[in-house]
Amino acid sequence: MTVKLDLLTPGVEVAVVTTRLDEMVEFYENFLGLECAGELDFPGGRQRRYAVGNCVVKLVTHDPAPLAPPVPGGGPAQAGIRFFTLGVKNLREIGDRFADSPYEVVEPVTEFAPAPGIGFMFVADPDGNWIEFYGTL
């Protein structure tokens, strides 16, 4: 039997659980320039929400904090959801901005051979979570 999803919204929400909220806000809000779309309390925690197109990135904190720390390293480090991807029109500019920042560039801007003029890069947030950017060079 197949479940039919009758979506309430046309996007997905990604939760990034952290114990270092201030550093993560500095990265997502101040460095990446994502606009805070609000905060929400829930039993045992809080989330800070950022609209990204039709999607939402949520910085989530729990009280008490999770027992296990984040596992940096994207897909090669551990199975499960290990990164999310954002499509952009200014990939080289983003690559240059990261190169001049204190944030880790996991893989620099690389042209995608089967699609000239399109590239990708991977970066890490302060907790070591990976973000892939892809788009026009």
C-alpha positions as CSV (number, residue, x, y, z in Angstrom):
1,M,0.0,0.0,0.0
2,T,1.3,3.4,-0.9
3,V,0.9,6.5,1.2
4,K,-0.3,9.6,-0.7
5,L,1.2,12.8,0.6
6,D,-1.2,15.7,0.5
7,L,1.4,18.4,1.1
8,L,0.4,21.4,3.2
9,T,3.4,23.4,1.9
10,P,5.4,23.1,-1.3
11,G,8.8,22.7,0.4
12,V,10.7,20.8,3.0
13,E,11.9,21.9,6.4
14,V,15.4,20.9,7.5
15,A,16.3,20.9,11.2
16,V,19.8,21.5,12.3
17,V,20.1,20.5,16.0
18,T,22.9,22.5,17.8
19,T,24.3,23.2,21.2
20,R,26.1,26.3,19.9
21,L,23.3,28.5,18.9
22,D,25.2,31.8,18.9
23,E,27.9,30.5,16.5
24,M,25.3,28.9,14.3
25,V,23.2,32.1,14.1
26,E,26.4,34.0,13.2
27,F,26.9,31.6,10.3
28,Y,23.4,31.2,8.9
29,E,22.0,34.6,9.6
30,N,25.0,37.0,9.6
31,F,27.4,35.3,7.2
32,L,25.0,33.5,4.8
33,G,22.4,36.3,5.1
34,L,19.4,34.1,5.7
35,E,16.6,36.2,7.2
36,C,15.1,35.0,10.5
37,A,11.5,34.1,9.9
38,G,10.7,33.7,13.6
39,E,11.3,31.6,16.7
40,L,9.1,28.9,18.1
41,D,9.1,27.3,21.5
42,F,8.1,23.6,21.8
43,P,8.2,21.3,24.8
44,G,11.9,20.7,25.6
45,G,13.3,23.1,23.1
46,R,13.3,26.0,20.7
47,Q,13.8,26.6,17.0
48,R,14.9,29.6,15.0
49,R,13.5,29.5,11.5
50,Y,14.9,30.7,8.2
51,A,12.9,30.8,5.0
52,V,14.9,29.6,2.0
53,G,12.7,29.7,-1.1
54,N,9.8,27.4,-0.4
55,C,11.8,25.6,2.3
56,V,12.8,26.3,5.9
57,V,16.1,25.8,7.7
58,K,15.6,25.5,11.4
59,L,18.3,25.9,14.1
60,V,17.0,23.7,16.9
61,T,18.1,23.6,20.5
62,H,16.9,21.1,23.2
63,D,16.8,21.3,27.0
64,P,18.5,19.2,28.1
65,A,21.1,19.2,25.3
66,P,21.5,16.1,23.2
67,L,23.8,13.5,24.7
68,A,25.8,12.9,21.5
69,P,27.7,15.7,19.8
70,P,27.4,16.5,16.1
71,V,29.4,14.3,13.7
72,P,31.2,16.5,11.3
73,G,32.2,15.3,7.9
74,G,29.1,15.0,5.8
75,G,28.3,11.7,4.0
76,P,31.8,10.1,4.4
77,A,31.5,10.4,8.2
78,Q,28.2,8.8,9.0
79,A,25.1,7.4,7.3
80,G,21.9,9.3,7.4
81,I,20.9,12.8,6.2
82,R,24.4,14.4,6.1
83,F,24.0,17.6,4.1
84,F,21.5,19.8,2.3
85,T,21.9,21.6,-1.0
86,L,21.1,25.2,-2.1
87,G,21.0,26.2,-5.8
88,V,22.5,29.6,-6.4
89,K,23.1,31.9,-9.4
90,N,26.5,33.3,-8.0
91,L,28.5,30.2,-7.1
92,R,32.0,31.7,-7.8
93,E,31.1,34.8,-5.6
94,I,30.0,32.5,-2.8
95,G,33.2,30.5,-3.2
96,D,35.3,33.6,-3.0
97,R,33.4,34.8,0.1
98,F,34.0,31.5,1.9
99,A,37.7,31.5,0.9
100,D,38.1,34.8,2.7
101,S,36.1,33.7,5.8
102,P,37.0,31.6,8.9
103,Y,34.5,28.9,7.8
104,E,35.7,25.5,6.4
105,V,35.5,25.0,2.6
106,V,35.2,21.2,2.4
107,E,35.4,21.1,-1.4
108,P,36.1,24.3,-3.4
109,V,34.1,25.4,-6.4
110,T,34.4,22.6,-9.0
111,E,32.9,22.7,-12.5
112,F,30.5,19.8,-13.1
113,A,32.1,18.2,-16.2
114,P,28.9,16.9,-17.8
115,A,27.3,20.4,-17.6
116,P,29.8,23.2,-18.5
117,G,29.1,26.5,-16.7
118,I,27.6,24.7,-13.7
119,G,29.5,23.9,-10.6
120,F,29.3,22.9,-7.0
121,M,31.1,23.3,-3.7
122,F,30.7,22.0,-0.1
123,V,31.2,24.0,3.1
124,A,30.8,23.2,6.8
125,D,28.9,25.2,9.4
126,P,30.3,25.7,12.9
127,D,29.0,22.3,14.0
128,G,30.6,20.6,11.0
129,N,27.3,20.0,9.1
130,W,27.9,20.2,5.4
131,I,26.1,22.4,2.9
132,E,26.4,21.9,-0.8
133,F,26.0,24.9,-3.1
134,Y,25.5,24.3,-6.8
135,G,24.7,26.7,-9.6
136,T,26.0,28.8,-12.4
137,L,29.7,29.7,-12.4
